[in-house]
């Protein structure tokens, strides 16, 4: 690992820039509550149909014996809802699910029912890092959902400070190749990327790709007994200054 000054500040969302409770207590319940009505009203939309085609592909590849199955295609919203709820119950990192959740959350954010709760140190850190580098987000939540969160945050619209967004379409967060791909996408060496997360296995993967890492320790996060050699921080204050 080199001591190159970071050019890209790459951040996880849940437990890093936003409390875990934002997702578990606000976003997930909102999507679950509004799922049936959203599918009923939007099933014919092309972008929803594309999500459902991907969902059907994921369902065909599903290995769990207790999974709802519906053959080669989803014929109605009841088929989709059963599998989507099954995925939600297991907190699966399904790309199709995340995309549909993002669309449901869009309605909630734009109506004012939802707000993107962020930690207090986030706006200042983003402004500082964006002044002479790039701020990028990498989350299992869809890119659309990420943009909504930061556009409708409790500190106002922070999207002007964020250069790029990445979700699982770039690759799994536990795969080192994903972090190498992000660096390539941003035209930097992995050593010029510093990745912030509260998840050790994600940090391990980023380090394997050659990135710098920081373990973010926030109130409400599960305790970490062994940091695997990653530097732990409780705030973004002073980082990258």
N, C-alpha and C positions, 0 to 999 in steps of 0.2 A: 504494500500500500504506500502510495506517495503522499506527500504533504501538500499536494496541489490545492490552491485556494478554490473553494467551491464556485462553480459557475451556475450550477443548477441545484436548487433546494427542492427536493422531491419529498412530498408528504403524504402519508396515510391520512385518513379522515377520522374514523371512529376511534376514540381513545387517544388521539394525537392532537388534532385541532378542534375536535368536538367531543363533548362527553359521550360516553357509551350510552347513557340514558337517552340521548337524542334519537338514536336509532331504535333501541329496544322499547322505549316508552312512548315515542311519538311517531316516528316514520313507519315502522313495521305495523303497529296497530292501525294506523290510518289506511295503509294499503290494504290490509286484511278487511277492514270494515267496508271499504269502497270498491273492492275487487269485483263482486258480482254485478253491481250496477254499471261499473265502468265497462266491463266486457259486454254486457247486454247492449249498451248504447254505442259502443265503438267497434264491434266485431267486424264490420265491413270495411273499416279504414285500412288502407294498404299497409301502413307502418305497423298496425296491430296484427294484420295477417302475416307479415314477415316475422314478427315475434313468435306467433303461434306455429309457423312452419319450423322455426328453430326449436321451439319447445317440443314439437313432435319428434324432431331428430334426437333431442336429448332423451325423450321418453323411450324411444326405440332402443337407445343404447343403455338404458337404465338396468343396473344389475340387481337392485334390491327386489326381493321376491314380494314384499308387501306394497310395492309401488302401484298406484293406479295405472292402467294401460289403456290405450285407445287405438291401437293399430297404426296405420300409416299416416293418418291425418286427424286433425281435430275438426270435428264436424259442427260443434256448437259450443257455447260458452260453458255448459255444464262439464264437458270433457276437460276443457282447459282449467276450470276452477278447481276440480278435484285434484289434479296433479300440482297446480300452483300452490294450493293450501298444503299439500303433502310436502312440497319443497320448503315452504315457509316454516313448517313445524320442525324441520330438520336443519334450518339455517343453511341450506345448500347454496353454494356460490354459482347458481345457474345464470348464465348470461341472458337467456330469454326472460327469466323471472325478474332480473335486475332491470332490464329494459322496460318491462311492463310496469314495475313498481315506479320507475322514474316518471312514466307518463301519468300515473295516478297522482304522484306527489306534485307534478307540475300544476295540476288543477288546484291542489291544496295550497301550494305556495302562492299562486297567482290570485287566489281568492282571499288570502290572508289568514287562512285557517292554520297554516304551518309557518314556522320561522326557523331559520338555520341558527341554532344556538352554538356559539363558538366560545372557546376560552378567551379570556380578556387580553392575553398577550399576543394573540394572532394578528390583529390588524397592524400593529406597529412592526412586528417582525416581517410580515409580508411587504410592507412599504420599504423597509430597510433592505431586504434581500432583492426586491425588484429594482432598486435604484442602480445596482451594478451587476445584476445577475438575472436569473430566471427562477420564478416560482412555478412549480408543476405539482399536480395532484395525481396520485395513483391509488385508486380504491376499487374494491370489488363492486361497489355501487356504479351504476352506469354513468357515462360521461354526462348525459342529460341531467341526471339527478345531482351530480356534483356541481354543475353550473347553477342549478336552481338553488342549492344550498348556499352557495357563496353570493349569488345575486340577491337573495332574500335573507341575508344573515341579520343577526341581532345588531350588527355594527354597520348595516347598510350594504351597498353593493361593492363587494371586494373583487369582482371579476376583472376590472382593469389591471389589477396587480398580478394576475395569474396568466402565465404564458400558454400552458398546455394542460390537458387532462387525459388521463389514461385509465382504462378499466381492463377487465379480463380479456378483452379482445386482443390486447397486446401480448397476453400470456398470463399464466397463473402466478399469483403473488409469492408462492413458495418456490418458484423456479428461477434460478439465477439467470437463465436466458432472457427472461422478461426484462430484467434491469439492464442487461446489455442492449436489448432492443430499444428501450427507452432512451438510453444514452445515444445510440445511433440515430434515432428519430430526431433528437435535439442537437445533433452534430457536435457532441462533446465526447471526451474520453470518460469511461466510467469513473476514473479516479477524480474527475471534476464534479461528480454528483455526490451529494450528501443526502442520505435517505433517513427520514424520521418515521418511526413507528413504535407502537407499544407491543408488537407481536415479534417475539424472538425469532421464530422460524422465517419470517419475512426479512428481518435484519440479517440473518445468516445467509440467506439467498443473495441479498444485495451485496454483502461483503464478498461472497464467493465470486460475484461478477466484477469486483474491483472497486465498488463504491465505498465511500465513507459512510458511517452509520451513527445514529443516536437513538438510544432507547428512551422513549418519552414516558415518564412516570407522572401520571395525572391522578387527581382525586377521583375515586370511583373505579379505577382500573384494578384488575386482580394483582396481588402482590407478586413480585419477581424475586426469587431467591438466588438465582444464578443468571447473571446478565450475559453469559457466553462471551465475555470480553468486550461487549459493546459499551461505550461511554453512556452513562445514564444522565438525563437532565430532567428537571422538574419544570423548566420554563424555557422559552426561546430567547429570553433576555441575554444579550451579549453573544449569542451564537451567530457566527458569520460577520461580526462587527469588524 
